Amino acid sequence: MENKDSFRDETNTNSPLGVGGVSPFGYYGEFGGAYIPEILHGTVEKLKEAYFAIKTDESFKAEYYELLKHYVGRPSPLYFAKRLSAEYGTNIYLKREDLNHTGAHKINNALGQILLAKRMGKTRIIAETGAGQHGVATATACALMGLECIVFMGKTDVERQFLNVQKMRMLGATVEPVISGNMTLKDATNEAIRYWCSNPDSFYIIGSTVGPHPYPDMVAFFQSVISEEIKWQLQEQVGRDYPDYLIACVGGGSNAMGTYYHYLDDDRVKIISAEAGGLGVETGETAATISIGTTGIIHGAKTLLMQDEDGQIIEPYSISAGLDYPGIGPAHAHFASIGRTKVYPVNDDEALEAAFELTRLEGIIPAIESAHALAILKKNKGNFKQDEVVVLTVSGRGDKDMDTYVKYFK
C-alpha cells in the first residue's frame, strides 16, 4: 500500500493548526495527509465527520470516561520511583500504563474507537497488531460490545507473541497470520488495509498515530488522557503541573503522543523519544526510522520511512515486536524535524539492560517497548539535575515478553 500514484492526497499545509499541531487536512507541517485508494474515500470522509462530531459531544465523553474509570481502571498511577531516582540523581516518576486493563496504553484508544464504531452502526471491526497489545485491546473492546473482530498479525509476531494470540482467540477474535514481507507489523498493516479496501463497511481500528487522516489525530486524542492525568497528578505530588522532561518510546507513536499531547506547546518541558535501534543504526538491522528515514508515503500518510533509493521499503528489525515498524507517526516526524523532540535510537542490548535494571530496583517488569524509553535514563545520566522532575511512560507490562527476557536472563 506504499504506492502514491493510486492515492488521493488532500494537502493543505497552510491551514490553521489544532491541538497537537494538526491542520484540518491532517498535516503536521509537511507530514500527514490522507493518501488513500478512491474506494476508501467515502468511508474515510464518514469517519472524519463522525470523529469531529464526538470530539465536542459531552455524552460521548461521559460514556468514554466512565469506561476508562470503571473498566480500564484509570487514572493510571504516577509513581515516584525512589530507587531509580537515586540511581540517576533526579526525580523520576513513572506513568504506569502497564497497570491498565489488558496491560498497556492500547486500551485507551481501542475503547474510544469502538464507541465511535458503535455510533456509526458498524458491526465488524478489523485491526492490525505487532506486539499483540493493540490486538488484545481491540478484541477486548469487541467482546465488551458484542462485535465481530478480525486481527491481522505477522506470522513472526504470532510466534514470538503467542500468549497474546491466545488471549485474542479466547476473547472471540479471529487472528489472521500474515506471511508477506518479514511477517511483522508493517505487513499486518498492509493486509488490514487490503481487507478494508475489499470490505469498506468494516471499521478499521488503527492502533497507533499512523495511517491517513483522521487516524493520527484521533489516536492522539484518545491517548491524550495520559498527559491529561499527568498534569493533575504532578500538581498533587510536586506542586506544579509540568515536568522538566517527558520520555516515551516511539514505534508508530501512540503512547508517546498521549504522553506529550498537552505539553507540546509548553517550552518548559523537554521531550525525549526512544526509537528502536535494533542491532545498531549502522548495521542495517534497525527500526530507527527518525534517525535514518527519508520522506515518503506509507499506509496512507506522508512521513519519514525506511526506504531505499528506489522508494522500496527497507525491512525493519527490533527485538521489540511493537517497535519494528519502518515508518513513524507523522506528528512525531514533524516534531523531530523542527527540534521539539529529541530522539535517541536505543539498541536491543541497551533496552534489555534497562528492563532488568527497573525490575531489580523497583519490582516492575516492563514491556520491551517501554524498556527502550527507560534506556534513555542511562544515555542522559549526569544531564538531569537533582531538583528536576522526569516523567517516563511505562507503556506496557512485560508479561508478553517473558520468553524473550528468559533467553537473556543472567
N, C-alpha and C positions, 0 to 999 in steps of 0.2 A: 504493500500500500504506500510505497515511498515515491511513486512516480507523480510528479507535479502536474504533468500535462492533462490528466483526466480529472483534475480537481478544480472546484470553484474557489476562487480567492476573493474574500471581501475585505479589501485593505482600506483602512483609513487611519493612518498613524497620527494624524493631526487632531483627532478628536479629543475632547476633554477627558481627563483620566478620572476613574472612580477609585474607591477604596482598594488598596493593593496595587494601584498604578495601572489598572487595565482600562483601555479605551472602550467605547461602546461596540466596536467591532472586534474586540478581543485581543488587542495588541498591547504588549508591554514594550514600549519603544519600537524596535524593528521586529520583535519576535511575537509569535502568536498567530492569530487569524483562524480562518476555517477553510482548509484545503480539503474539500470533501467531494466524493462522487455525486453526480447530479441526482442519482436515485435516493440519496440521503438528505438532499437539500430540504425538502418539505418536513421530514422527520426532525431535523436539527432546528428548523425555524419554529416548529411547535414546541420543542424542548426549551428553546430560548424564551419564548413567550410565557410558558408555564413557570420557568425558573424565575424570571424577573418579577412575575406576579407574586410568588410566595416570599420573595425577599422582604416585602413590606406587609405581609399578611400575618397579623397578630395571632390568628387562630392556628396557622401552620406553626409558627414559632412556639406557641404554647404546647402543642402536641409534640413537637420535636424535643423541647427541653424537658417535658415530662418523661419521655423515653430515656433521654440522657441521664436523668436523675435516678429513676426507679428501675430501669432495665440495664443500663450500662454501668451505673454506679458512680457517676460524676457528681461533684468535681473530683478529678484525679488528684492525689496529694502532690503538693510541692514540698519535697523532703530535703531538709538540711543534712547533707552527707558530711558528718563531723570528721570522720577518719580520712575520707578522701580530701576534704578541705585542708586538713593538717598536712597531708602529703604534698599538696600543691601550693600551700601558703596563701590561700584565699578563701572565699566563702562560696562553696559550691552547693547549689540547690538543684535537685533532680525532679523534673516534671515527669511523674510516674504514669505515663500512658500504658505501661505494661500491666497496670492493675485494672484496666478496663475489662469488662466482659469480652471474651474472646481473645484477650491477651495483647492487644495492640491498639493504636490510634485508629485503625481502619474502620472500626465500627461506627465512629462519629459520622463519617461520610456515607457509609452504607445505609444507615438509618435515615439520614437526610434525603438521599436519593430514592430510597424505597417509598418514603412518604410522598415524594413528588410523583413517582410512578403510579401510586395508587390514585392520586388526584387526577392523573391523566388517563385513568382507566386501563392501564397496562396490566397484563396478566402473565407475561413471560419475561423473565429477567435474564440477561446474559452478562458475563463478566470475564475478565482476564485475571490471572494471578501469577506471581512469581514465587515468592516465599510461601504463599498459601494463606497469608493472614487476610488479605482482601477477599480471597475466595471463601474463607471461613466466615468472615464478617457478612458477606453478601448472602451466603447460604443460610446464615443465622437470621438475617433480616427477612429473607423469603419464607423461612419456616414460621417466623413470628406472624407474618402477614398472609400466609397460605398461598404463596405464589410459586409458579414453576421457576426453577433456577438451573441454568446451564453455565458451567465454568470451564473456560479454556486454559489449559496449563501445559507448558512444555514438558515433554517426556523426561528430560533431565531433571526438572524440578519435581515432577511426580515421584521420581525415585529418591531424591535427597530430602524431600519434604513429605514422606509417606504418612506420617501421623496426621498432618493437616488434610491430606487427601481423604483419609478415613473419616475425619471429622465432617468434611463436606458431604460425603456419601451418607453418613449417619443422619445428617440434617436434611437429607432428601434431595440433594443436588445431584445433577449429572455432571461428572468430571470428564472432559474430553481431552485426552492426551494429544499433544501436537508434536509431530515428528519432522517438521521442516526446520531448516537452519541449524542452529546449535541447540534447538529444542528448549529454549528458556523464555524469558518474559517477552522479548521483542516478538518472537514467533507466536506466542499465545495471543498477543495483541493483534498481530496480523490476521490470525484465524478468526478472532472475535469480530473484527471489522468485516471480514468476508461474509461471515454468517449474518451480520447486521445488514449488509447490503442485500442479501437474499431474503431477509426477514425484517424489513424496516419497521414493522409494527412492534417488534420487541423493544424493550427498554434496556439500553446498554449502560450499566453502572461502571464507569471507569474509576479505577482505584487511586489514581494519582493526579497531579496537576499537569497532565499531558492531554493530548488529543485536540480536536477542533473546539473553538469557542462554541458554547459557554463552559465546557468542561474544566479548563484550568481555573477559571474564576469560581465556578460552582463548587469544586472540590475544596478550594481555598476557603470559601465562605463557610462550608460545613465544618472544616477543620479549625476555623478561627476561634472556636470555643477554647482551644488550648491557650492561646495568648490572652483571650478574654479572662480566663481564670488566673493566669499568671499575674496579671495586673493587680487584682484584688488580693490575691494570696501574698504577693510581695508586700503590699501595703500593710496587711495584717502582721506579717512576720518581721519586716525590716523597716517599716515606716515610710517607704516610698514605693511607687507602683511601677518602677522600671529597674532593670538590671544594668550593669555595666557591659556585660557580654551575654549574648544568646548563642547557643551552639546546638546544631542538629545535623543528622546525616541526610544526604540527598541522593536519591536514585531518580525517580520521577519527581519526588519532592513534596509529598503531601504533608508529612509530619513537620517538615521544615517550614513550609508555607504557613501552616497553622500556628507554629511557634512564633514566626516573625510578623504575622499579619498586622497586629495592632501597634507594632513598633517600627514599621518600615519608614515612617516619616519622622521618627524620633532620633535626632542626631546624637543624643546622649548614649545611645545603645550601639555597641559594636556587634556585628553579626558575622559568625563564622560557620561555614558549611564544610562537612566532610564528605567527599565522594570516594568511590571505591577505586583504589589504586591497583588492586589485584596483586600481581607479582612485581609490579613496578611500571610506572608510566612509560619508561623507555623500552620495556620488554615486548610490548605489543599484546601482552596478556593482562589487560586492564579494562576498567569501565569508567575511567576518569574523563568523562565527556567534556566538562568545562575546561579542563587543563589542555586537552588535545583536540577538541572538536572544532568543526567549522560549520558555518551556516548552511542549513538545508531544510528539507521538508520530510517529516516523519509522522505517521499516524495522525495526519490532519492539521499539523501546526508547523510553522516556521520556527526553528530553534537551532541550537547547537547539537551536532551529532557526530558520531564517529563514522567517517566515510573516507573512501579512497579518492584518487584524482578523477575517477570516472563517476563519482557520486554513488558508488555501491557501498552498502552498509558494512562496516568492519565489525565482526562478531565480538561482543564484549566478554570479558571474563572477570569474575569476582568469586571469592569463597562464599559470598552472601547471595542467596537466591533472590533477594529483594532489591539489590543494587546493581545487578548486571544488565543494565539497560543502555543501549547505545545512544540514547538521547537524554534530554533533560527538560523539565517543565519550562515553558517559555518565560515565565516570570523569573525563574532562577537564572536563566541565560541573560536576561536583561539586567537584573540587579548585580550579577557578577561583572557584566560588561561595563557598567557605569561605576564600579567600585563600591557599591553599597554593601555587598557581601564579600568577605574574603574566603576563598575556597582552597582547602588542602586535599590533595589525594592521600588516602590512607591505605597502606598495603595490608594484605591479608595478615601477615605476622604481627603488624602493629595493632590491628583490631583484636586479634586473639589475645595478645598480651594485655590490652586494656580490659577485655572482658574478664579475664582471670583476676586482674587487679581489683575491679569493682566487686567481684564475687567474694574475694578474700577480705577486703576492707569493709564492705557494707552488707554482705549477705544477700546481694541482689545478682541474679544471673540474667544478664541482658540478652536480647536478640543480637545476632552478629551484626545486623544493620546498625543498631544502637551503639555497638562497640566501636564502630568507626567514629562516631561522634566523641565517644569517651577518649579515644586516642589523641584527639586534639589537645587534651589537657597536657599530655607529655610534650607534644610539639611546641607548646607555648609556656612550658614551665619556666618560671623566672620572669615572665612578662606580666603575670597577674599580680596586682598589688594586694596587700594584706587586708585592706578595708574595702576591696571591690566585691561585687556580687556577680557571680556567674550562674546563669540558668542553663541547664543542659537537658534536653528532652530524651528520656529513655522511651523510644517509640514502641518497643515491644519486649516481651519476655522471652527467655531463652529455651523454653521447653522444646520448641520445634527444631532447635539446633543442637540438641544434646548429642546426637550421633556424630556430628562434626566436632564438637568440643571434646568428646571422649577420645577421638583419634589423636588430639594434640595435647591431652592432659598429661602433665608431668608431676 
